[in-house]
Amino acid sequence: MDKPSQTTEKGLRMSTNWIAYDGQCPFCTKYVHFIRIKEAAGPIDLINARQNPGILDELVANGFDIDEGIALKLNGQYHHGDDCMTTLVLLSTPSNLFNRVNAIIT
């Protein structure tokens, strides 16, 4: 069972739900900062996997490559790439133009 929160290498408190993105990818970086997640999903931390070796190791151990797409850990389940994007769209609120367009595209 996951702990309620963890600590990043920089000592920041982190929930067990997170979105890990490639901080070297301009699209990924912008995308995760624009998307809004429904409050029902609870707190979800945005993590630059390039700056957090622990998360990067966790992704690799689960067979994911951050070079191939964004990853989401939600309630102990992993989503990566297309599956991650679909899940994020489903969790997104239709509160702004970006999210409405994103929902239509996906």
KAUR-V442013 format. One record per backbone hydrogen bond with DSSP energy under -0.5 kcal/mol. NH is the residue of the N-H (numbers start at 1). CO is the residue of the C=O. Records with the same first field share a line. If there is no record, write none. Layout:
NH = CO / CO
This chain:
6 = 14
8 = 12
11 = 8
14 = 6
16 = 4
18 = 16 / 73
19 = 45
20 = 18 / 71
21 = 19 / 47
23 = 21
25 = 22
26 = 24
29 = 25
30 = 26
31 = 27
32 = 28
33 = 29
34 = 30 / 31
35 = 31
38 = 91
41 = 38
42 = 39
45 = 17
47 = 19 / 45
49 = 21 / 47
50 = 21
51 = 48
52 = 49
55 = 52
56 = 52
57 = 53
58 = 54
59 = 55
60 = 56
61 = 57
62 = 58 / 59
63 = 60
64 = 59
66 = 64
68 = 65
69 = 66
71 = 20
72 = 79
73 = 18
74 = 72 / 77
77 = 74
79 = 72
81 = 70
83 = 80
85 = 81
86 = 82
87 = 83
88 = 84
89 = 85
90 = 86
91 = 87
92 = 88
93 = 36
96 = 93
100 = 96
101 = 97
102 = 98
103 = 99
104 = 100
105 = 101
106 = 102
